[in-house]
Amino acid sequence: FASYNWSLFCGVCFGLGMLTKWTYPAFVVLPALIVMLAGLSTERDRRVVLQNIISSLTVGAVIAQPWYVRNIDAVRGDFRANGTAAGVNEGDPAIRSLAGLLWYPRAILRDYLWLPWLAPVAAAFAHALKTRSQNLSLETLVLLSSSLGGLLCFTLLRNKDARYILPIFVGVSIWAGVQLASWLRKNPTQLLTGLIGALIVLSYLATSFISFNANLVFGPLTWWRSTGYITGSPERAQWCQEESFMRARTYSSVVQAGGIDSIWYNDWGNRYFAMREKVAAESADKPVAIVRSLVRRNDALWSCQNPDQTWVNIYWRD
């Protein structure tokens, strides 16, 4: 924050980040505080740094405030829908329990850091321990605090979901890359260079259109998985959500929509397709219901089976 122009640029990023996702502060507040304190700790230009910090925060607030003021009720609704009650309903562990504290570390091994990616991150931490003089650099603190802040924030929430912590890997990946690059400069071996190159190719294949037909799990550690939320080739699966609202429109302009919630079929999708098909979707009891469940209803006006074997049923309520 010694530069006024860069401070304004950070403010713009803060504002746009808040407009992108309301969870943005979870990953930015801690590194931002570290940078601010580092700037204020210098004897020179402390007053200028403070002015730049205030200017940066002001710009961010000006950009984000209009949308949040206008949509504050929707934001509160999101907090309620994804808060403690949602965690209890989904059977997530209590915050202070051992299972709750370990939920995200286990999710990291299960859903993100599979063996091909866990190995270089572990190697980067091993290299950092050997070069302790680099551990407390400002760059290291900023990168790792972003990951730590996000992980800590969502650990303290009852509602658990592996998708919430995906941004923590931005800081960890950059930091691990810097550590490995430093290692390669000091130990330029063809074997290590080849292994890292192979890892890059493997990472690209895992997140592109080519999938490896293997699902290898050993205890809490996932060695490899062919499909997942961010990996594997697109399945182009046809879910029944859009068609259900097209069908329901022929029976009523107002329907009850609900049922089992998932990544691919959820309340947000209900709202979207209802709006597109000009159907009012509500959670309260209505004559016509669209409900996703584990079984097919015998009295359904229309049924459709999803790729996960659940059923979408349209039926008249009693």
C-alpha positions as CSV (number, residue, x, y, z in Angstrom):
1,F,0.0,0.0,0.0
2,A,2.9,2.3,-0.5
3,S,1.7,3.1,-4.0
4,Y,-1.6,5.1,-4.4
5,N,-2.4,3.6,-7.9
6,W,-1.8,0.0,-6.8
7,S,-3.9,0.7,-3.7
8,L,-6.8,1.9,-5.9
9,F,-6.4,-1.2,-8.1
10,C,-6.6,-3.4,-4.9
11,G,-9.8,-1.6,-4.0
12,V,-11.3,-2.3,-7.4
13,C,-10.4,-6.0,-6.9
14,F,-11.9,-6.1,-3.5
15,G,-15.2,-4.6,-4.8
16,L,-15.4,-6.9,-7.8
17,G,-14.5,-9.9,-5.6
18,M,-17.4,-9.1,-3.3
19,L,-19.7,-8.8,-6.3
20,T,-18.5,-12.2,-7.5
21,K,-19.1,-14.2,-4.3
22,W,-20.1,-13.1,-0.8
23,T,-17.6,-15.7,0.6
24,Y,-14.7,-13.6,-0.9
25,P,-13.6,-12.1,2.4
26,A,-13.0,-15.5,3.9
27,F,-9.9,-15.8,1.6
28,V,-8.8,-12.2,1.5
29,V,-9.3,-10.6,4.9
30,L,-6.3,-12.3,6.6
31,P,-3.7,-11.7,3.8
32,A,-5.0,-8.1,3.4
33,L,-4.5,-7.5,7.1
34,I,-1.0,-8.9,7.0
35,V,-0.1,-6.6,4.1
36,M,-1.6,-3.6,5.8
37,L,0.2,-4.3,9.0
38,A,3.5,-4.8,7.1
39,G,3.0,-1.4,5.5
40,L,2.1,0.4,8.7
41,S,5.1,-1.2,10.5
42,T,7.6,0.7,8.4
43,E,8.9,3.9,9.8
44,R,8.8,5.6,6.4
45,D,5.6,6.9,4.8
46,R,3.4,5.4,7.5
47,R,0.9,8.2,7.0
48,V,0.8,7.7,3.2
49,V,0.3,4.0,3.7
50,L,-2.7,4.6,6.0
51,Q,-4.3,7.0,3.5
52,N,-3.8,4.5,0.7
53,I,-5.4,1.7,2.9
54,I,-8.4,3.9,3.6
55,S,-8.7,4.8,-0.1
56,S,-8.5,1.2,-1.2
57,L,-11.2,0.1,1.3
58,T,-13.4,3.0,0.2
59,V,-13.2,2.2,-3.5
60,G,-14.1,-1.5,-2.7
61,A,-17.0,-0.4,-0.6
62,V,-18.3,2.0,-3.3
63,I,-18.2,-0.7,-5.9
64,A,-19.9,-3.5,-3.8
65,Q,-22.3,-1.5,-1.7
66,P,-25.0,-0.7,-4.2
67,W,-25.7,-4.3,-5.0
68,Y,-25.6,-5.5,-1.4
69,V,-27.9,-2.7,-0.2
70,R,-30.4,-3.5,-2.8
71,N,-30.2,-7.3,-2.3
72,I,-29.6,-7.4,1.5
73,D,-32.7,-9.6,1.9
74,A,-31.4,-12.2,-0.6
75,V,-28.0,-12.2,1.2
76,R,-29.7,-12.8,4.5
77,G,-31.7,-15.6,2.9
78,D,-28.5,-17.2,1.7
79,F,-27.0,-17.1,5.1
80,R,-30.1,-18.7,6.6
81,A,-30.4,-21.3,3.9
82,N,-26.7,-22.3,4.1
83,G,-26.2,-21.8,7.9
84,T,-26.4,-24.0,11.0
85,A,-29.9,-25.3,10.2
86,A,-28.7,-26.6,6.8
87,G,-25.8,-28.3,8.4
88,V,-28.0,-30.0,10.9
89,N,-30.5,-31.1,8.3
90,E,-27.7,-32.6,6.1
91,G,-26.2,-34.4,9.1
92,D,-22.9,-32.5,9.2
93,P,-20.8,-32.9,12.4
94,A,-20.9,-30.3,15.2
95,I,-18.3,-27.5,14.9
96,R,-16.3,-28.3,18.0
97,S,-16.4,-32.1,17.5
98,L,-13.3,-33.9,16.2
99,A,-15.2,-35.0,13.1
100,G,-16.2,-31.3,12.5
101,L,-12.6,-30.1,12.9
102,L,-11.2,-32.8,10.6
103,W,-14.0,-32.6,8.0
104,Y,-12.2,-30.2,5.6
105,P,-8.7,-31.7,6.0
106,R,-10.3,-35.1,5.1
107,A,-12.1,-33.5,2.2
108,I,-8.9,-32.1,0.9
109,L,-7.4,-35.6,0.7
110,R,-10.6,-37.1,-0.6
111,D,-11.7,-34.5,-3.2
112,Y,-8.7,-32.4,-4.2
113,L,-5.2,-33.4,-3.3
114,W,-5.1,-36.8,-4.8
115,L,-1.7,-38.6,-4.8
116,P,-0.3,-36.9,-8.0
117,W,-1.0,-33.5,-6.5
118,L,-0.3,-34.4,-2.8
119,A,3.2,-35.5,-3.5
120,P,4.5,-32.1,-4.9
121,V,2.7,-30.1,-2.2
122,A,4.3,-32.3,0.5
123,A,7.7,-31.9,-1.3
124,A,7.2,-28.1,-1.2
125,F,6.6,-28.1,2.5
126,A,9.6,-30.4,3.1
127,H,11.7,-27.9,1.1
128,A,10.4,-25.0,3.1
129,L,11.3,-26.6,6.3
130,K,14.9,-27.0,5.2
131,T,15.1,-23.4,4.1
132,R,13.6,-21.8,7.2
133,S,14.8,-18.3,6.3
134,Q,12.2,-18.2,3.5
135,N,9.3,-19.3,5.7
136,L,8.5,-16.0,7.2
137,S,8.8,-13.9,4.0
138,L,5.9,-11.6,3.4
139,E,5.0,-13.4,0.1
140,T,4.8,-16.7,1.9
141,L,2.6,-15.3,4.7
142,V,0.2,-13.7,2.2
143,L,-0.2,-16.8,0.1
144,L,-0.6,-19.3,2.9
145,S,-2.8,-17.0,5.0
146,S,-5.3,-16.9,2.2
147,S,-5.6,-20.6,2.3
148,L,-5.5,-20.8,6.1
149,G,-8.1,-18.1,6.5
150,G,-10.6,-19.7,4.2
151,L,-10.1,-23.1,5.8
152,L,-10.5,-21.7,9.3
153,C,-13.6,-19.7,8.4
154,F,-15.5,-22.7,6.9
155,T,-14.4,-25.0,9.6
156,L,-16.2,-22.7,12.1
157,L,-19.4,-23.1,10.1
158,R,-21.8,-26.0,10.7
159,N,-22.8,-26.4,7.1
160,K,-20.0,-28.4,5.3
161,D,-19.4,-28.7,1.6
162,A,-16.1,-29.5,-0.2
163,R,-16.8,-26.9,-2.8
164,Y,-16.6,-24.1,-0.3
165,I,-12.8,-24.4,0.2
166,L,-11.8,-24.7,-3.5
167,P,-10.2,-21.2,-3.5
168,I,-7.7,-22.2,-0.8
169,F,-5.7,-24.0,-3.5
170,V,-4.9,-20.7,-5.3
171,G,-2.4,-19.6,-2.6
172,V,-1.2,-23.1,-1.9
173,S,-0.5,-23.8,-5.5
174,I,1.4,-20.6,-6.2
175,W,3.4,-21.1,-3.0
176,A,4.2,-24.7,-3.8
177,G,5.2,-23.8,-7.4
178,V,7.6,-21.1,-6.0
179,Q,9.2,-23.6,-3.6
180,L,9.6,-26.3,-6.3
181,A,11.1,-23.8,-8.8
182,S,13.6,-22.7,-6.1
183,W,14.5,-26.3,-5.6
184,L,15.0,-27.0,-9.3
185,R,17.3,-24.0,-9.7
186,K,19.5,-25.3,-6.9
187,N,19.2,-29.0,-8.0
188,P,18.6,-29.1,-11.7
189,T,18.2,-32.8,-12.2
190,Q,16.6,-34.2,-15.4
191,L,14.6,-36.8,-13.3
192,L,13.0,-34.1,-11.1
193,T,12.3,-31.9,-14.1
194,G,10.8,-34.8,-16.0
195,L,8.6,-35.7,-13.1
196,I,7.2,-32.2,-12.7
197,G,6.6,-32.0,-16.5
198,A,4.7,-35.3,-16.3
199,L,2.7,-34.0,-13.4
200,I,1.7,-31.0,-15.4
201,V,0.6,-33.1,-18.4
202,L,-1.3,-35.5,-16.0
203,S,-3.1,-32.5,-14.4
204,Y,-4.2,-31.2,-17.8
205,L,-5.5,-34.6,-18.8
206,A,-7.4,-35.0,-15.5
207,T,-9.2,-31.7,-16.0
208,S,-9.8,-32.0,-19.7
209,F,-11.8,-34.2,-22.0
210,I,-9.7,-37.4,-21.4
211,S,-10.5,-39.5,-18.3
212,F,-8.7,-42.4,-16.8
213,N,-11.0,-45.3,-15.9
214,A,-9.8,-45.8,-12.4
215,N,-11.0,-45.0,-8.9
216,L,-8.4,-45.8,-6.4
217,V,-9.0,-45.0,-2.7
218,F,-6.8,-46.1,0.2
219,G,-8.2,-45.1,3.6
220,P,-8.7,-41.3,3.7
221,L,-6.4,-40.8,0.7
222,T,-7.7,-40.8,-2.9
223,W,-5.0,-42.1,-5.2
224,W,-6.9,-41.3,-8.4
225,R,-10.5,-40.7,-9.5
226,S,-11.8,-40.6,-13.0
227,T,-14.8,-38.3,-12.4
228,G,-15.6,-35.6,-9.9
229,Y,-16.7,-32.0,-9.5
230,I,-13.7,-30.5,-11.2
231,T,-12.1,-33.5,-13.0
232,G,-12.9,-35.9,-15.7
233,S,-14.4,-35.4,-19.1
234,P,-17.8,-33.7,-19.3
235,E,-20.5,-36.3,-18.9
236,R,-23.3,-34.2,-20.6
237,A,-25.8,-36.0,-18.4
238,Q,-29.4,-35.0,-18.9
239,W,-31.1,-34.1,-15.7
240,C,-34.9,-33.7,-15.5
241,Q,-35.1,-30.3,-14.0
242,E,-35.8,-28.3,-17.1
243,E,-38.2,-30.7,-18.6
244,S,-40.2,-31.0,-15.4
245,F,-41.1,-27.3,-15.5
246,M,-42.0,-27.5,-19.1
247,R,-44.4,-30.3,-18.3
248,A,-45.7,-28.7,-15.1
249,R,-46.6,-25.6,-17.0
250,T,-49.3,-27.6,-18.8
251,Y,-51.0,-28.3,-15.5
252,S,-50.6,-25.0,-13.5
253,S,-48.8,-21.7,-13.5
254,V,-48.0,-22.1,-9.8
255,V,-46.2,-25.2,-8.5
256,Q,-44.6,-26.5,-5.4
257,A,-40.9,-27.3,-6.0
258,G,-38.5,-29.1,-3.7
259,G,-36.9,-32.4,-2.7
260,I,-33.4,-33.7,-2.4
261,D,-30.8,-31.1,-3.0
262,S,-27.5,-31.7,-4.8
263,I,-24.8,-30.0,-6.9
264,W,-26.6,-30.8,-10.2
265,Y,-30.2,-30.5,-9.1
266,N,-31.0,-27.8,-6.5
267,D,-33.3,-24.9,-5.5
268,W,-31.3,-22.4,-7.6
269,G,-32.0,-24.5,-10.7
270,N,-35.7,-24.6,-9.7
271,R,-35.8,-20.8,-9.6
272,Y,-34.0,-20.5,-12.9
273,F,-36.1,-22.9,-14.9
274,A,-39.3,-21.7,-13.3
275,M,-38.5,-18.2,-14.4
276,R,-37.6,-19.3,-17.9
277,E,-40.8,-21.3,-18.3
278,K,-42.9,-18.5,-16.6
279,V,-43.9,-20.8,-13.8
280,A,-44.1,-19.6,-10.1
281,A,-42.1,-22.1,-8.0
282,E,-42.8,-21.9,-4.3
283,S,-42.0,-24.0,-1.2
284,A,-45.5,-23.8,0.2
285,D,-48.1,-26.4,-0.6
286,K,-49.6,-25.9,-4.0
287,P,-52.0,-28.1,-6.1
288,V,-49.3,-29.3,-8.4
289,A,-45.9,-30.4,-7.0
290,I,-42.5,-31.1,-8.6
291,V,-40.5,-33.1,-6.1
292,R,-37.2,-34.9,-6.5
293,S,-37.1,-38.1,-4.3
294,L,-35.5,-41.5,-4.1
295,V,-38.6,-43.3,-5.4
296,R,-41.0,-43.1,-8.3
297,R,-44.5,-42.2,-7.3
298,N,-47.3,-44.4,-8.5
299,D,-49.7,-41.5,-8.7
300,A,-47.3,-39.3,-10.7
301,L,-48.5,-37.3,-13.7
302,W,-45.0,-37.5,-15.1
303,S,-41.8,-39.1,-13.8
304,C,-38.2,-38.9,-14.9
305,Q,-35.1,-40.7,-13.6
306,N,-31.9,-38.7,-13.1
307,P,-28.3,-40.0,-13.6
308,D,-27.9,-40.5,-9.9
309,Q,-31.0,-42.8,-9.8
310,T,-33.3,-40.3,-8.1
311,W,-36.7,-39.5,-9.5
312,V,-38.4,-36.3,-10.4
313,N,-42.2,-36.6,-10.0
314,I,-45.0,-34.3,-11.0
315,Y,-48.2,-35.0,-9.1
316,W,-51.4,-33.5,-7.8
317,R,-51.4,-32.8,-4.1
318,D,-54.3,-34.1,-2.1
